[in-house]
Amino acid sequence: MEATLLEPQEYFQSAEIEKADPIGELVAQYRAELATIESVVSFANASVMKALGHFLEGNKSDYTRIGRSDVEDLFRRDGAVASLTATYWKKAMDLTDVLSVMPQKRRDEWQELISKRKCPAFDESTVRETFGHLFASRPKFLAERVDGIFYGLSRSHVTNRPEGFRNRMIIEHVLNEYASPEHRKSGLINDLRCVIAKFMGRDQPRYTASQMLMAQLKDQWGEWCMVDGGALKIRLYKKGTAHLEVHPDMAWRLNQVLASLHPSAIPSEHREKPRRKAKDVVYEIQRPLPFAVLDVLSGYEYARKFSDSTARDRSGNRFTEIVRTAVQQRGTSLTPTPKSVTEEATTVLQCLGGTWDATIQAWEFGYDPMAAIRMVVNSGCVPDQKAHQFYPTPPEVAAAVYDLADIHSWHSCLEPSAGNGALADLVGTGNVTCVELSELRARILADKGHKVVCADFLQWASENYQQFDRIVMNPPYSEGRWRAHLEAAAARLAPGGRIVAVLPASCVGKDLLPGMACAWPKRFDGAFDGVSIPVVIFTADKRPKD
């Protein structure tokens, strides 16, 4: 499904100010704690300090040195009030989404004030005035984010132009000296993703989301990773440099927002929608899953099940076995997940081939699914069912295809448009070549151990001349595509070979492959979920060489 992008004038109209008002209650709690601090300070006079010194001296360990100055420092009013004030400013920030929607620069400034305990006074007028200003500035945050991203780009690479954004950008020092994601640079990348999300009318990622993404990209150095439905691609290098490539439909929008802050700096041709030439090949941005769903998926880890052994670890817990073909949620969330989010995450796991195993309270896949789940989380997408015509072959249909194919160990086998491998799994790993268009499903097939070619089958068949003894297939049906796929498969069939295909029942009796011995031995009604048309198993045998 292609994403719908907002027009530039809509960016600011869609920024709404949330009017949550927990401030009064929070200020009251602050005053109560402040009063307690004041009473402790008034209590801690010279004679009390002297007595406390004896308590500390008499109850210390042999290796602890405590002097009178330590006791006096412990009860200094300024330090206690500064800590209390910083604590309540953080509480106030956490009660709203204002910190998460701030540009990275503003966020750093606030986090520094809180960590160094240099926050303004936490009285009602100051807090209300500060949050009123922050809420009113939310429409401006978009432009500030774009500005921060632009000035955060590497100045040592020619691909970053001073007149604005272009499709390819570079950010240096994304990783720190320990090869861990640097939070400020990860924050800039997250700001870019937030702006892109705004353009797409989508919810925004949490401000830690891109830090997690950078950590995962360390598993694929130097490889392009598609993010956010294809609106952005990122390639990470070991030296800590990240190459970013934004979709052409995003670059001019970024420049238009940047021009609102620096009107004379951005030439007009860089802030207008580009005219595409006939030779230009531009992929469409897909509609990604909500970030709330991706957050749920990113929380899955390998399942653990208790060992039958009575042995215990040092903490007294039973030893557990890690199950690398199953996943379960990590920990328990403090906030309940909306039912709609859980249901959509469940649909994604089922789409990847998962089934719920109640005995270990986990999703079982029959292969290691972690790479596929990460691919969904990073890209934000699963292949669109209708566009890719992905309708998994039901077990009873797959079994019928396999039986009719009469496959032996010496046969070379092919499954075009293999999907998640319902047919290939029956043939067995190592005995079948799978051709699959979707990168995600190709990854699933590879993780199962199959030989995989990630390509459009029609194009692949026209460019490759290898022949196969057995071809099993469940081709796409829309717009008569099944016939083109069947004919392309027949061209790759070796003499004496057999094709077994799942086709619409309307093809029965037609001369589909002239010169071959064809039959329709089985029919299924209502076998596919969400598809009402009946299907048949079609077989075609090619004459052996004379």
GUTI-715887 format. One record per residue (C-alpha): x, y, z; residue number from 1; residue in three letters. Coordinates in steps of 0.25 Angstrom, whole numbers, plus 5000, padded with zeros to 4 digits. Example, Ala and Ser with C-alpha at 12.3 -4.5 7.8 and 13.67 -1.06 7.14 Angstrom:
REM GUTI-715887
- east;north;up;fimi;vofi
- 5049;4982;5031;1;ALA
- 5055;4996;5029;2;SER
END
This chain:
REM GUTI-715887
- east;north;up;fimi;vofi
- 5000;5000;5000;1;MET
- 5006;5013;4996;2;GLU
- 5007;5024;5007;3;ALA
- 5000;5037;5006;4;THR
- 5009;5049;5008;5;LEU
- 5004;5062;5014;6;LEU
- 5006;5075;5006;7;GLU
- 5015;5086;5012;8;PRO
- 5004;5095;5017;9;GLN
- 4998;5083;5025;10;GLU
- 5011;5081;5034;11;TYR
- 5008;5092;5044;12;PHE
- 4993;5091;5043;13;GLN
- 4993;5076;5048;14;SER
- 5001;5080;5061;15;ALA
- 4992;5080;5072;16;GLU
- 4994;5085;5086;17;ILE
- 4990;5075;5097;18;GLU
- 4984;5082;5109;19;LYS
- 4987;5072;5120;20;ALA
- 4988;5079;5133;21;ASP
- 4995;5071;5144;22;PRO
- 5003;5083;5149;23;ILE
- 4995;5087;5161;24;GLY
- 4996;5073;5167;25;GLU
- 5010;5072;5164;26;LEU
- 5013;5086;5170;27;VAL
- 5006;5082;5183;28;ALA
- 5014;5069;5184;29;GLN
- 5027;5077;5182;30;TYR
- 5023;5087;5193;31;ARG
- 5020;5075;5203;32;ALA
- 5034;5069;5200;33;GLU
- 5040;5083;5201;34;LEU
- 5034;5085;5215;35;ALA
- 5040;5072;5219;36;THR
- 5054;5076;5215;37;ILE
- 5052;5089;5222;38;GLU
- 5048;5082;5235;39;SER
- 5061;5073;5233;40;VAL
- 5070;5085;5231;41;VAL
- 5064;5092;5244;42;SER
- 5065;5079;5252;43;PHE
- 5080;5078;5248;44;ALA
- 5086;5088;5257;45;ASN
- 5100;5088;5263;46;ALA
- 5097;5078;5275;47;SER
- 5089;5069;5266;48;VAL
- 5101;5069;5256;49;MET
- 5110;5065;5267;50;LYS
- 5102;5054;5272;51;ALA
- 5100;5049;5257;52;LEU
- 5115;5049;5256;53;GLY
- 5116;5038;5267;54;HIS
- 5105;5030;5261;55;PHE
- 5112;5030;5248;56;LEU
- 5126;5027;5254;57;GLU
- 5121;5016;5263;58;GLY
- 5114;5009;5252;59;ASN
- 5123;5010;5241;60;LYS
- 5131;4999;5234;61;SER
- 5146;4997;5236;62;ASP
- 5149;5003;5223;63;TYR
- 5140;5015;5223;64;THR
- 5145;5029;5228;65;ARG
- 5134;5039;5232;66;ILE
- 5138;5053;5237;67;GLY
- 5129;5064;5243;68;ARG
- 5130;5072;5230;69;SER
- 5123;5060;5223;70;ASP
- 5111;5060;5232;71;VAL
- 5110;5075;5230;72;GLU
- 5110;5074;5215;73;ASP
- 5100;5063;5216;74;LEU
- 5090;5073;5221;75;PHE
- 5092;5085;5213;76;ARG
- 5079;5091;5208;77;ARG
- 5083;5096;5194;78;ASP
- 5088;5082;5190;79;GLY
- 5075;5075;5195;80;ALA
- 5066;5086;5188;81;VAL
- 5073;5085;5175;82;ALA
- 5071;5070;5175;83;SER
- 5057;5071;5178;84;LEU
- 5054;5082;5168;85;THR
- 5061;5074;5157;86;ALA
- 5053;5062;5161;87;THR
- 5040;5069;5159;88;TYR
- 5044;5075;5146;89;TRP
- 5047;5061;5141;90;LYS
- 5033;5057;5146;91;LYS
- 5026;5068;5139;92;ALA
- 5033;5065;5126;93;MET
- 5030;5050;5127;94;ASP
- 5015;5053;5130;95;LEU
- 5014;5060;5116;96;THR
- 5020;5056;5102;97;ASP
- 5027;5069;5101;98;VAL
- 5041;5063;5103;99;LEU
- 5039;5053;5092;100;SER
- 5034;5063;5082;101;VAL
- 5046;5073;5085;102;MET
- 5057;5074;5075;103;PRO
- 5070;5068;5080;104;GLN
- 5076;5081;5083;105;LYS
- 5065;5085;5092;106;ARG
- 5065;5071;5098;107;ARG
- 5080;5072;5101;108;ASP
- 5078;5085;5108;109;GLU
- 5067;5080;5117;110;TRP
- 5074;5067;5120;111;GLN
- 5087;5075;5124;112;GLU
- 5079;5084;5133;113;LEU
- 5073;5072;5140;114;ILE
- 5085;5064;5141;115;SER
- 5093;5076;5147;116;LYS
- 5082;5080;5156;117;ARG
- 5081;5094;5150;118;LYS
- 5067;5095;5147;119;CYS
- 5058;5107;5149;120;PRO
- 5049;5108;5162;121;ALA
- 5038;5098;5162;122;PHE
- 5027;5108;5166;123;ASP
- 5013;5108;5160;124;GLU
- 5015;5121;5151;125;SER
- 5029;5117;5146;126;THR
- 5024;5103;5142;127;VAL
- 5011;5107;5136;128;ARG
- 5019;5118;5128;129;GLU
- 5030;5108;5123;130;THR
- 5020;5098;5119;131;PHE
- 5011;5108;5112;132;GLY
- 5023;5113;5104;133;HIS
- 5027;5099;5101;134;LEU
- 5013;5095;5096;135;PHE
- 5012;5107;5088;136;ALA
- 5025;5104;5082;137;SER
- 5022;5090;5077;138;ARG
- 5018;5095;5063;139;PRO
- 5032;5101;5062;140;LYS
- 5039;5089;5067;141;PHE
- 5037;5083;5053;142;LEU
- 5045;5094;5047;143;ALA
- 5056;5093;5058;144;GLU
- 5057;5078;5056;145;ARG
- 5060;5080;5041;146;VAL
- 5070;5091;5044;147;ASP
- 5077;5083;5054;148;GLY
- 5078;5071;5045;149;ILE
- 5084;5080;5034;150;PHE
- 5094;5086;5043;151;TYR
- 5097;5072;5048;152;GLY
- 5102;5067;5035;153;LEU
- 5116;5065;5032;154;SER
- 5123;5077;5026;155;ARG
- 5135;5069;5021;156;SER
- 5127;5061;5010;157;HIS
- 5123;5067;4997;158;VAL
- 5110;5060;4997;159;THR
- 5105;5070;5007;160;ASN
- 5102;5083;5000;161;ARG
- 5101;5097;5007;162;PRO
- 5088;5100;4999;163;GLU
- 5080;5090;5006;164;GLY
- 5076;5075;5006;165;PHE
- 5079;5065;4995;166;ARG
- 5075;5051;4994;167;ASN
- 5089;5046;5000;168;ARG
- 5094;5051;5013;169;MET
- 5105;5047;5023;170;ILE
- 5106;5048;5038;171;ILE
- 5119;5046;5045;172;GLU
- 5122;5040;5059;173;HIS
- 5109;5032;5060;174;VAL
- 5116;5022;5068;175;LEU
- 5125;5026;5080;176;ASN
- 5139;5021;5084;177;GLU
- 5133;5008;5089;178;TYR
- 5125;5006;5076;179;ALA
- 5112;5008;5083;180;SER
- 5101;5018;5077;181;PRO
- 5105;5032;5081;182;GLU
- 5092;5038;5087;183;HIS
- 5092;5052;5081;184;ARG
- 5095;5047;5067;185;LYS
- 5085;5036;5068;186;SER
- 5075;5047;5073;187;GLY
- 5078;5055;5060;188;LEU
- 5074;5042;5052;189;ILE
- 5062;5041;5060;190;ASN
- 5058;5055;5058;191;ASP
- 5059;5052;5043;192;LEU
- 5050;5040;5045;193;ARG
- 5040;5049;5053;194;CYS
- 5040;5059;5042;195;VAL
- 5038;5048;5031;196;ILE
- 5027;5042;5040;197;ALA
- 5020;5056;5041;198;LYS
- 5020;5057;5025;199;PHE
- 5014;5043;5025;200;MET
- 5003;5047;5035;201;GLY
- 5008;5035;5044;202;ARG
- 5011;5034;5059;203;ASP
- 5025;5038;5063;204;GLN
- 5036;5028;5068;205;PRO
- 5040;5029;5082;206;ARG
- 5053;5037;5084;207;TYR
- 5061;5024;5087;208;THR
- 5056;5017;5075;209;ALA
- 5068;5021;5065;210;SER
- 5078;5018;5076;211;GLN
- 5073;5003;5076;212;MET
- 5073;5004;5060;213;LEU
- 5087;5008;5060;214;MET
- 5091;4997;5069;215;ALA
- 5084;4987;5060;216;GLN
- 5091;4992;5048;217;LEU
- 5104;4988;5054;218;LYS
- 5100;4974;5049;219;ASP
- 5101;4978;5035;220;GLN
- 5112;4988;5033;221;TRP
- 5112;4995;5019;222;GLY
- 5099;4990;5015;223;GLU
- 5087;4999;5012;224;TRP
- 5075;4997;5021;225;CYS
- 5061;5002;5017;226;MET
- 5054;5009;5028;227;VAL
- 5040;5015;5030;228;ASP
- 5034;5009;5018;229;GLY
- 5045;5013;5008;230;GLY
- 5045;5028;5012;231;ALA
- 5059;5026;5017;232;LEU
- 5071;5017;5015;233;LYS
- 5082;5016;5025;234;ILE
- 5096;5010;5023;235;ARG
- 5105;5009;5035;236;LEU
- 5121;5008;5034;237;TYR
- 5130;5003;5045;238;LYS
- 5137;5016;5046;239;LYS
- 5124;5022;5051;240;GLY
- 5119;5029;5039;241;THR
- 5105;5027;5034;242;ALA
- 5100;5030;5020;243;HIS
- 5086;5034;5019;244;LEU
- 5077;5034;5006;245;GLU
- 5064;5041;5007;246;VAL
- 5053;5038;4996;247;HIS
- 5052;5049;4986;248;PRO
- 5038;5053;4991;249;ASP
- 5044;5056;5004;250;MET
- 5057;5064;5001;251;ALA
- 5049;5076;4995;252;TRP
- 5039;5076;5007;253;ARG
- 5051;5076;5016;254;LEU
- 5057;5088;5008;255;ASN
- 5043;5095;5008;256;GLN
- 5043;5094;5024;257;VAL
- 5057;5099;5025;258;LEU
- 5054;5111;5016;259;ALA
- 5044;5115;5026;260;SER
- 5056;5118;5035;261;LEU
- 5066;5122;5025;262;HIS
- 5058;5128;5013;263;PRO
- 5070;5133;5005;264;SER
- 5079;5121;5007;265;ALA
- 5071;5111;4999;266;ILE
- 5069;5113;4984;267;PRO
- 5055;5111;4980;268;SER
- 5058;5099;4971;269;GLU
- 5062;5091;4983;270;HIS
- 5049;5094;4990;271;ARG
- 5039;5090;4979;272;GLU
- 5034;5076;4976;273;LYS
- 5044;5071;4966;274;PRO
- 5039;5067;4952;275;ARG
- 5043;5053;4949;276;ARG
- 5049;5049;4935;277;LYS
- 5044;5037;4928;278;ALA
- 5057;5030;4930;279;LYS
- 5056;5032;4945;280;ASP
- 5053;5020;4953;281;VAL
- 5047;5024;4967;282;VAL
- 5041;5013;4977;283;TYR
- 5028;5017;4984;284;GLU
- 5028;5019;4998;285;ILE
- 5020;5009;5005;286;GLN
- 5010;5011;5017;287;ARG
- 5018;5006;5029;288;PRO
- 5012;5000;5042;289;LEU
- 5009;5009;5054;290;PRO
- 5022;5011;5063;291;PHE
- 5013;5006;5074;292;ALA
- 5012;4992;5067;293;VAL
- 5027;4993;5064;294;LEU
- 5030;4995;5078;295;ASP
- 5023;4983;5082;296;VAL
- 5030;4975;5072;297;LEU
- 5044;4980;5076;298;SER
- 5041;4975;5090;299;GLY
- 5041;4960;5086;300;TYR
- 5053;4952;5089;301;GLU
- 5057;4937;5088;302;TYR
- 5047;4929;5097;303;ALA
- 5052;4922;5109;304;ARG
- 5046;4909;5115;305;LYS
- 5049;4903;5128;306;PHE
- 5058;4890;5128;307;SER
- 5052;4878;5134;308;ASP
- 5065;4877;5142;309;SER
- 5064;4880;5157;310;THR
- 5077;4887;5157;311;ALA
- 5077;4902;5161;312;ARG
- 5086;4914;5157;313;ASP
- 5093;4923;5168;314;ARG
- 5080;4931;5170;315;SER
- 5072;4918;5172;316;GLY
- 5065;4918;5159;317;ASN
- 5063;4906;5150;318;ARG
- 5072;4906;5138;319;PHE
- 5065;4910;5125;320;THR
- 5066;4906;5111;321;GLU
- 5067;4916;5100;322;ILE
- 5058;4913;5088;323;VAL
- 5063;4919;5076;324;ARG
- 5051;4916;5067;325;THR
- 5041;4923;5077;326;ALA
- 5040;4937;5082;327;VAL
- 5033;4943;5094;328;GLN
- 5031;4957;5100;329;GLN
- 5043;4962;5108;330;ARG
- 5038;4966;5122;331;GLY
- 5024;4973;5126;332;THR
- 5021;4987;5121;333;SER
- 5016;4996;5132;334;LEU
- 5006;5002;5123;335;THR
- 4995;4993;5116;336;PRO
- 4996;4991;5101;337;THR
- 4984;4995;5094;338;PRO
- 4976;4983;5088;339;LYS
- 4977;4988;5074;340;SER
- 4992;4989;5075;341;VAL
- 4993;4975;5080;342;THR
- 4984;4970;5070;343;GLU
- 4992;4976;5058;344;GLU
- 5006;4971;5064;345;ALA
- 4999;4957;5065;346;THR
- 4995;4958;5050;347;THR
- 5010;4961;5047;348;VAL
- 5015;4949;5054;349;LEU
- 5005;4940;5047;350;GLN
- 5009;4946;5034;351;CYS
- 5024;4942;5037;352;LEU
- 5019;4928;5040;353;GLY
- 5017;4928;5055;354;GLY
- 5007;4920;5062;355;THR
- 5004;4921;5077;356;TRP
- 5010;4910;5086;357;ASP
- 5002;4911;5099;358;ALA
- 5012;4901;5106;359;THR
- 5023;4911;5106;360;ILE
- 5015;4923;5105;361;GLN
- 5022;4927;5092;362;ALA
- 5021;4929;5077;363;TRP
- 5027;4917;5070;364;GLU
- 5032;4918;5055;365;PHE
- 5040;4905;5052;366;GLY
- 5052;4914;5048;367;TYR
- 5060;4925;5055;368;ASP
- 5051;4937;5053;369;PRO
- 5059;4948;5059;370;MET
- 5065;4954;5047;371;ALA
- 5051;4954;5040;372;ALA
- 5045;4962;5052;373;ILE
- 5057;4972;5052;374;ARG
- 5055;4974;5037;375;MET
- 5040;4977;5039;376;VAL
- 5043;4986;5051;377;VAL
- 5054;4994;5043;378;ASN
- 5046;4995;5030;379;SER
- 5033;4997;5037;380;GLY
- 5026;4988;5027;381;CYS
- 5022;4975;5023;382;VAL
- 5019;4972;5009;383;PRO
- 5005;4976;5005;384;ASP
- 4997;4964;5003;385;GLN
- 4989;4968;4991;386;LYS
- 5001;4975;4984;387;ALA
- 5009;4963;4985;388;HIS
- 4998;4953;4984;389;GLN
- 5003;4946;4996;390;PHE
- 4993;4935;5000;391;TYR
- 5000;4924;5008;392;PRO
- 4997;4910;5002;393;THR
- 4989;4903;5013;394;PRO
- 4995;4890;5018;395;PRO
- 4984;4881;5012;396;GLU
- 4987;4887;4998;397;VAL
- 5002;4887;5000;398;ALA
- 5001;4872;5003;399;ALA
- 4993;4869;4991;400;ALA
- 5003;4877;4982;401;VAL
- 5015;4870;4988;402;TYR
- 5009;4856;4987;403;ASP
- 5005;4859;4972;404;LEU
- 5019;4864;4969;405;ALA
- 5025;4850;4972;406;ASP
- 5039;4856;4976;407;ILE
- 5051;4848;4978;408;HIS
- 5065;4851;4984;409;SER
- 5071;4852;4970;410;TRP
- 5061;4862;4965;411;HIS
- 5065;4877;4964;412;SER
- 5053;4885;4969;413;CYS
- 5048;4899;4967;414;LEU
- 5037;4907;4975;415;GLU
- 5034;4921;4968;416;PRO
- 5028;4932;4977;417;SER
- 5031;4923;4989;418;ALA
- 5026;4932;5000;419;GLY
- 5029;4926;5013;420;ASN
- 5032;4913;5007;421;GLY
- 5019;4904;5010;422;ALA
- 5023;4895;4998;423;LEU
- 5038;4896;4999;424;ALA
- 5037;4892;5013;425;ASP
- 5031;4879;5009;426;LEU
- 5042;4877;4998;427;VAL
- 5053;4879;5008;428;GLY
- 5064;4888;5010;429;THR
- 5075;4887;5000;430;GLY
- 5066;4880;4990;431;ASN
- 5059;4892;4984;432;VAL
- 5062;4906;4978;433;THR
- 5052;4917;4983;434;CYS
- 5050;4930;4975;435;VAL
- 5043;4941;4984;436;GLU
- 5041;4955;4981;437;LEU
- 5040;4960;4995;438;SER
- 5053;4962;5003;439;GLU
- 5046;4959;5016;440;LEU
- 5041;4946;5011;441;ARG
- 5054;4942;5004;442;ALA
- 5060;4944;5017;443;ARG
- 5051;4935;5024;444;ILE
- 5053;4924;5013;445;LEU
- 5068;4926;5015;446;ALA
- 5067;4925;5030;447;ASP
- 5060;4912;5028;448;LYS
- 5072;4907;5020;449;GLY
- 5066;4908;5006;450;HIS
- 5074;4912;4994;451;LYS
- 5068;4926;4991;452;VAL
- 5068;4935;4979;453;VAL
- 5062;4949;4983;454;CYS
- 5056;4953;4970;455;ALA
- 5043;4955;4961;456;ASP
- 5041;4941;4956;457;PHE
- 5037;4946;4942;458;LEU
- 5049;4954;4940;459;GLN
- 5058;4943;4946;460;TRP
- 5052;4932;4937;461;ALA
- 5055;4941;4925;462;SER
- 5069;4942;4929;463;GLU
- 5073;4929;4934;464;ASN
- 5073;4916;4926;465;TYR
- 5075;4905;4937;466;GLN
- 5064;4894;4936;467;GLN
- 5058;4887;4947;468;PHE
- 5052;4873;4948;469;ASP
- 5040;4877;4957;470;ARG
- 5033;4890;4959;471;ILE
- 5023;4893;4970;472;VAL
- 5016;4906;4970;473;MET
- 5005;4914;4976;474;ASN
- 5005;4927;4966;475;PRO
- 4999;4940;4968;476;PRO
- 4985;4941;4962;477;TYR
- 4981;4956;4960;478;SER
- 4980;4961;4946;479;GLU
- 4983;4947;4940;480;GLY
- 4997;4947;4945;481;ARG
- 4996;4932;4948;482;TRP
- 4996;4929;4933;483;ARG
- 5009;4937;4931;484;ALA
- 5016;4930;4943;485;HIS
- 5011;4916;4938;486;LEU
- 5017;4919;4924;487;GLU
- 5030;4924;4930;488;ALA
- 5031;4912;4939;489;ALA
- 5029;4903;4927;490;ALA
- 5040;4909;4920;491;ALA
- 5049;4905;4931;492;ARG
- 5044;4890;4932;493;LEU
- 5054;4879;4928;494;ALA
- 5050;4868;4918;495;PRO
- 5042;4857;4925;496;GLY
- 5039;4867;4937;497;GLY
- 5026;4871;4944;498;ARG
- 5019;4884;4948;499;ILE
- 5009;4883;4959;500;VAL
- 5002;4897;4961;501;ALA
- 4991;4902;4970;502;VAL
- 4982;4910;4960;503;LEU
- 4968;4916;4959;504;PRO
- 4957;4906;4956;505;ALA
- 4953;4914;4944;506;SER
- 4965;4908;4936;507;CYS
- 4960;4894;4936;508;VAL
- 4959;4888;4922;509;GLY
- 4967;4899;4916;510;LYS
- 4979;4896;4907;511;ASP
- 4989;4903;4916;512;LEU
- 5002;4897;4912;513;LEU
- 5001;4892;4898;514;PRO
- 5010;4879;4896;515;GLY
- 5009;4875;4910;516;MET
- 5001;4864;4917;517;ALA
- 4991;4872;4926;518;CYS
- 4982;4868;4937;519;ALA
- 4973;4874;4948;520;TRP
- 4973;4863;4958;521;PRO
- 4968;4871;4971;522;LYS
- 4959;4882;4974;523;ARG
- 4958;4891;4987;524;PHE
- 4947;4900;4991;525;ASP
- 4949;4911;5002;526;GLY
- 4963;4906;5005;527;ALA
- 4969;4919;5005;528;PHE
- 4966;4929;5016;529;ASP
- 4960;4942;5011;530;GLY
- 4959;4936;4997;531;VAL
- 4945;4931;4992;532;SER
- 4949;4926;4978;533;ILE
- 4951;4910;4977;534;PRO
- 4965;4905;4973;535;VAL
- 4970;4892;4966;536;VAL
- 4983;4885;4966;537;ILE
- 4988;4885;4952;538;PHE
- 4999;4876;4947;539;THR
- 5007;4876;4934;540;ALA
- 5017;4866;4929;541;ASP
- 5027;4869;4918;542;LYS
- 5031;4858;4909;543;ARG
- 5045;4853;4911;544;PRO
- 5056;4854;4900;545;LYS
- 5055;4843;4890;546;ASP
END
